[in-house]
Amino acid sequence: MQPERMTPSEIRAGTSLAGVFGLRMLGLFFILPVFAVHAPQLAGGDNLTLVGVALGIYGLTQGLLQIPFGIASDRWGRKPVIYAGLVIFAAGSFLAAAAGDIWTSIAGRALQGAGAISSVVMALAADLTREQHRTKVMAMIGSTIGFTFALSLVAAPVLYRLIGMGGLFVITGVLSLAAIWVVKTLVPEVAGVPRAGPRPRGKLAATAGGGKFMDRELLRLNAGIFVLHFILYAMFIIVPAMIVEAGLQLSAHWKLYLPVVLVSFLLMVPPILYADRRNQAKPVMLGCVALLAVVLAALAAVAGSGAGAVMLAGLLLGFFAAFNVLEALLPSLVSRTAPAHARGAAIGVYNTAQTLGLFFGGVGGGWIGSRYGGSGVFGACAALSLVWLVLAAGMQAPGRAKAVNPARR
C-alpha cells in the first residue's frame, strides 16, 4: 500500500512555521560574525567577558523561559503565546538597535531571548500534522537552523558594512512583527488544540511531576539536544581561526560554509526518508551521533597542524550532515514520546536543553580553548558525543501510531 501524502494544510503549516522558527534562529546567529568587531565601539565593549555575556544571554533567557511558554501554550493556545513572544523579541531587537553601551546591548539581547516561542512553534507543528508525516515537518523546521547559520555567516558582514549593527537589529525586529501576520494568516487553525481558558491543573501537574512528561526516554532526548548545541557553539569558537589558517580570510569564509551547508541539506534527505518510512529513527540517530564523534576526533587531530581548506570542508560537511539529520529527528521523537495534553510543556523542556547547550557551549568552549587550545575543544566535544552515543543506545524508540483501525494484536 502506498503511504498517504502530506496534505496541503500540512505542507503549509510546515513551511510557514519553519519560516517563523528560522527568524528566531536569525536572532541568535546574526550577530555572531560581527558583534565582537562592533563591541569596542560601545561603552564598556572592550571587556571581552561582557561581550561574551551579550552573545550568550539570548540563549540563557530562551532556556529559562521555554518551559513557561510551552506550558502557557498548553493552557491558553499556541497562537496567542506565539504572538506575545514575537512582540517581546521585536522589543528586544529595537532596544539593542539603540544601544550605545554594552549593558544596553546585553539587556536587548536578554529581551530578545525572552520571546521564547521555539517550543510553542514546534508543538503547533506537531498539532497540525499526522504522526506519519511529523518527521518531514520537523525536518523543515530543523533544517532552518543550518540554513540560518549559513545565511548569517554570509550576509551579516555585508549588511553590517551597509547598515551597521543597529540596522541588523532593526531588520530582525521588523521581521519579527511581520511573522505575526504569517502566523495569523498562513498557519492553519487546529480543532482540539487548547484555546483560550485554562486547562485543569491536576492532569498536567501530575504528568509534569515525574510521569510520562519527564520519563527516561525524554531525558535521553533532552540530553542529546543539549550536547548537540553545546558542540555547535564550542566548535565554532575554533573553526573560523582554522579556516583563516587554511588561507581564507574572514570575509571569504562564506565560500566554504555555503556550499558545505547546502550539500549537507541534500545528504540529509535519504536518512530522514529512511527513518520516516521504515520507522527506523533510532539506528539513523545512532549513526549520526557516531559520525559526529568521528568528525570531532578528526578535527582534534588536525587542529593547529595547518589543515587545508579542502580537508576542513570535508570534515564540516560530515558535521553538518549529521547535525541536520539530528535536528530533524530529535524534535520528532520528543513530539511522539510526550503525551498530547502536555506536548507544549515537553517540547519546552527540550528547547530549554537546546538553548542552554548554546549558552554553555560558548562559555565552556571559550574556557577549554583558552587553556587547551583547539584540540582540547574538539576532544572534549568528541568525548561528549561518545557519552551521548552510550545514552542513546539504550533508547526505546516510540512506535508508529495506527491511524486507521487500531485493532489490538
N, C-alpha and C positions, 0 to 999 in steps of 0.2 A: 504494500500500500504506500502511495506517495504521501510524504508529510505535508500537512497543511502549510500554506504560505502565510507570511505575515499579512495582516490586513492593512489597508491604507491608514486606518487610525493608529495602528501600532507603529507603522513607519513614520507617520507624522509626529507621534509622541516621542519616538526615539531621536529623530533629527532635531526637533525643536528643543528638547531637554538637553541634548548634547551641546547645543549652542549656548544655552544658559550656563551649563556646567563649565564649558570652555571659557566663558567670561570670568568665572570665579578663578580659574587657574591662571588666566592672564594677570589678574590682580596679584597673584602670588609670584609669578615668574617674570613679569615685565620689567621690574626694576633691577633684577639681578645683574645683568651685564653692565649696567651704567651707574648704579647708585654709589658704589664705592668711589668712583671718579667724581661724582657730583657732590658727595658729602662734605669735602673740605670747604665748599662754598657756603655751607650753613654754619651758623654759630654753634660751636661745640662739635662740629662734624669731623674734626681732626682726631677725635677719640675713637679708635677702632672698636673698642668694646661697645660703645653706643651705636656705632654703625652696624655691628652685628646684631644688637638688640632691635634696631629698626628693621633689619631684614627678617629676623626670626619671629618678632612679636605677632605678626599676622598668623603664623601657624599656631602659636600658643593660644591666642584668643579664639581662633577657629576650633582648636581642640577642646577648650574648656566649654564651649557653647554648643557643640554639635549635639550632645545628648539632650539638653533642654529644648533645642529647636526640634529635634526628632520627636520627643515626647509631646511637645505642643502641637505638632502636625498630626499626631495620632488622635489628639483630643479635639482640635478645632479645625482640622482640614489642612491639606497640603498647600493649596494655592495662597490662602491668606498669609501663611507663615513665609512663603517664598517672597511675596510682595514686601513684607516687612524687612526681610533680610536684604533684599536688593536696595531698598531705600537707605538702610544703615550703611551698606557698602558704598553707595554713592556719596553719602555724607562724609565718610572717612576719606574717600578719594579727593573730594573738594577741600577738606581740611589739609590733607597732605600737599595738595597743589599750592596752597597759600603759605606753606611752611617757610620760615626764614631761619629756623634753628632746628637742631637735631631732635629736641624734645617734642616739638610740634609734629615733626615727621613721625616720631615714634607713636604719638597719640593718634595721628591719622591712620597709620598702618594698623594699630590696635583696633580702631573703629572699623576699618575695612574688614578685618578678620571677624569682628563681632557679628557681621551679617552672615552667620554660619548656616547656609542653606544647602550645603552639599548633600548632607544626609537626607534632607527632605526631597531634593530633586531625584535622588536615586530611589527613594521609597515611592515617589509618584510614578517613576518609570516602571517599577515593579507592579504597582497597582494597575497600570494601563496595558500590561502585556500578559499574554498567557505564558505559562511556565516553559513550554517547549521553545519559545522564542526569546526568553528573557536574556539568555547569554548574548544573543545578537544585539539586543538593545543596550545591554551593559557594555558590549564591545564598542558601540557607537559612542557611548559616554566616556568609557575608559580610554579610548584612543585619543580623545581630545587632550589628555594630559601630555602625551608625547608630541602631539601636533602643536599645542600652545607653547610647550617648552621650546620646540624648534623655532616657532614663529617669534618668540621673544628674543632668542639669540640672533635672529636675522634682522628683525625690524627695530628692536629697541635702540641700538646705537644710531641707526639712521634717523629715527624720529627724534631722538634726544638732540642731535645736531640741528634739527629743523625747528623744534618747538620747545626744547628744554624739558627738565623734569616735571615742572608744573604742567606743561602741556600733556605729558604722558598720563599724569594722574587725572587731568580733566577728561581725557578720552575715555579712560576706564569708568569714570563716574557717569558720563553721558551714556555709554553703552549699557551700564547697569540699569539706568532708568528706561532705556529702550527695551531691555529684556523684560520689563514688566508688561509691556504691550505684547511681546512674544508669548509669554505665559498666558496672558488673558485671552488672546485671540487664536493662537495656533495649537496650544496644548489642549487635548480633549478633556472633557469632564468625565468622571467615572462614577457610576452608580455603586453604592455600597461602600464608598470610601468615607472616612469621617468628615463631617461638615461642621458647621458652627454648633456649639454646645458641647459641654464636657462629656467625656466617656466615664462610665463607672470606674471608680478608683480601684476597687478591690482586685479585679482581674489583672489589670496592668501592674499593679503593685506586687501582686503575688508572683507574676511572671518575672518581673524585674528583680525580685528579691532572691533569685537563686534557682529558678526553674529553667525552662527552655530558653529564655531570653539571654541568659549568661551561662549556657551549658558548655561542656568541654569543646564541642566542635566549633562553636562561635569563638571561644577563646583562642583556638588554634588559628582561625582565620584572622582575628584581630592582631595576634602576634605577627602573622605573616605580613599584613599590610604595614605594620609599624616597621618591621625590618626592611621591607622593600623601599619605603620612603626615607628611612634613615640612610640606606645605601645611596639613594639618588642624590641627596644633598651632600653627604660626606664625600662622595667620589668627585662631584663637580666643584669641590674646593681645589682639587688637584689637577683634574683633566685639562682645564684651559691652559695652565702653565706647561703641561706636557705637549700640547698642540703647538704652543709658541716655540718650544724647544725643537719640535719637528719641522719648523720652518714656516708656519702660517701665523702671521700677525693677527692680533685680536680682531681687527676689522674684517679679516678674511675667514674667520672661523666658520661662518655660515656655509662656506664652500664644502666643508667636511660634514658639519652637522645636518644640513638639509637633505642631501642625498641619503645619508645613513638612516635618518628617521623615516623618510619616505619609503625606502626599500624595506625597512623593518615593518611598516604597515602591511606591505604585500606578504611578507613572510608570516605574519600573524594569522592570516586568513585560514590556511589549511588546518593548523591545530585547533583553532576556535571552532571550525565546522566539524572536525572530528569529535571534539569534546561535546558539542551540542547534539549532533545527530546520533552518535553512538553512546551517549551518556557516559563519557569517559573523562570527566573533568579531573579526577584525581591523578591518573597517570600523566596527563598533559601538564598539570601543575607541578608534579614532582620532577618531570623532565626539565621544565623551565627553571625551577629553583636550582637544580643541578647545573644547568647551563650558566646561571648567574655565578655560582661558586667557581666554575672553571674559568670564566672570563675574568673575575676579580682576582683569582690566583695568578692568572697570566699578567694582568696589569701590575700586580705587586712585584712580579719577577722583572718586568721591563721598566718600572718606574725609576727614573734617574739614570737610565742607561742610554738615553738618546734614541728612543724608538722612533721609527719613521712614521710619516702621516698615513701611509697605506696600512701598516700594522695597527695603528691606533683606530683607523676607520673600521677595520675588520673586527677588532675587539668591541668597539662601541656598537657595531651592527649586531653582534651577538647579545650585548647587554639590552639594547632597545627591543630586539625581537622578543626576548624573554620578558622584559618589563611590560610591553604592550599586551602580551597574552595574559600575564598575571593580573594586570589592571582590569582586564575584561572578566576573567574567571572569578576572582575573589568576591566582588560585589554580587555577582550572580549567585554564588554559593551561599553568601550571607542571606540574601533575599529568600532562598529556598529553604534554609535551615531555620530562620526566625519564624515565630508564629505571626500570622497575618495581622492580628489586632495590635501587635507591638512592633511591627516591621520598621516603622519610622524610628522608634527608640533604639532598636537593634542596629540599624544602619547608622544611627547617631554614634553609638559606641565604636563602630567600625571606622567612621570618619574621624572620630577623636583620635583613635590609634594612628590613622594615616597622617593627620596634621601634626600630631606630637612627634611622629617619626621624622617629619621635615625639620621641626624645631630642634630636636635633639641630634639629628644628623648633622645639621650645620654646626651646632656647638661642639658636639663630640668629634666631628671630622676636623674642625679647626684645632681643637686641643691635641688630638693624636698627631695631626700633621706637623704642629709646631714642635713636637718632641721626637717623633719617629719618622717624619718625612712621608712621602707619598707611598712608599712600600708598606709603612705601618698602617696607613689609612686603608689601602686596598686589602692588606692582610686581615685587618680587623673585620672588614666588610665580608670577606670570603668566609671567615670563621662564623659570622652571624648567619650567612647563607646556609652553612652546614647545620647549625643549630635549628634553623627553620626546616631544613630538609628532614631532620630527625623527628621534629614535632609533626610535620605534615604527613610523614609516612604512616602514622597511627590514625589518621583521619578516617572517619566513616562517611563517605560521600553520600549526600541525600539522594534518595531515589526519585525517579521522574514521576510526577503526578499522573494519574489516569484521568484524562479529560473526558472520556466517554465510557459509559458502562463500567463503573468502578466495582466490578464484582469481586468478591473475595476468592482467593485461590485456596 
